[in-house]
C-alpha cells in the first residue's frame, strides 16, 4: 500500500477515496477535489497567502483562484 518513502500510492488513494465517496453517497468527485475544497475554505477564511503556504504553491496567482467568488455564490 505504501511506496519506499512511506507515502500512499495513487492507486490506493483512489481506492480509499472511492470507497468513502460511495459510503457518503457522493458521485463524480476525484480525490483532487478535496484539495480544492480545503483551499477554498482556507482562502475565504484566511486569504491567499494561507492557501499558498498550506497547498505549497510556488505562485500566489495559483492560490488566488481558490478565493475567486462567483456570482451564484453571492446570491
C-alpha positions in Angstrom: 0.0 0.0 0.0 2.9 2.4 0.7 5.9 3.1 -1.6 9.5 3.0 -0.4 9.3 6.5 1.1 6.2 5.6 3.2 3.7 7.5 1.1 0.4 6.1 -0.1 0.4 5.1 -3.8 -2.0 7.0 -6.1 -4.0 3.8 -6.8 -4.5 3.2 -3.1 -5.6 6.8 -2.5 -8.1 6.4 -5.3 -9.4 3.1 -3.9 -9.9 4.6 -0.4 -11.4 7.8 -1.8 -13.9 5.9 -4.0 -14.9 3.7 -1.1 -15.6 6.7 1.2 -17.5 8.5 -1.6 -19.7 5.5 -2.1 -20.4 5.3 1.6 -21.3 9.0 1.6 -23.4 8.9 -1.5 -21.1 11.2 -3.4 -20.5 10.6 -7.1 -18.1 12.1 -9.7 -15.6 13.8 -7.3 -11.9 12.9 -7.7 -9.6 12.9 -4.8 -8.1 16.2 -6.0 -11.5 17.9 -5.4 -10.8 17.6 -1.6 -7.7 19.7 -2.1 -9.7 22.4 -3.9 -12.3 22.3 -1.2 -9.7 22.8 1.5 -8.0 25.6 -0.5 -11.3 27.3 -1.0 -12.2 27.3 2.8 -8.8 28.4 3.8 -8.8 31.2 1.1 -12.1 32.6 2.2 -11.2 32.5 5.8 -7.5 33.3 5.9 -6.6 34.7 2.4 -4.5 33.6 -0.5 -1.2 33.5 1.5 -2.6 30.8 3.8 -3.6 28.8 0.7 -0.2 29.3 -0.9 1.6 28.1 2.3 -0.8 25.1 3.0 -1.1 23.8 -0.5 2.6 24.5 -1.3 2.0 26.7 -4.3 5.1 28.4 -5.8 3.0 31.3 -7.2 0.5 33.4 -5.3 -1.5 33.7 -8.5 -2.3 29.9 -8.3 -3.6 30.4 -4.8 -5.8 33.3 -5.8 -8.0 31.0 -7.9 -9.3 29.5 -4.6 -10.8 32.7 -3.4 -12.5 33.8 -6.6 -16.1 34.2 -5.6 -18.7 33.5 -8.3 -21.9 35.5 -8.8 -24.0 32.5 -7.9 -22.3 32.2 -4.5 -23.0 35.8 -3.7 -26.7 35.3 -4.2 
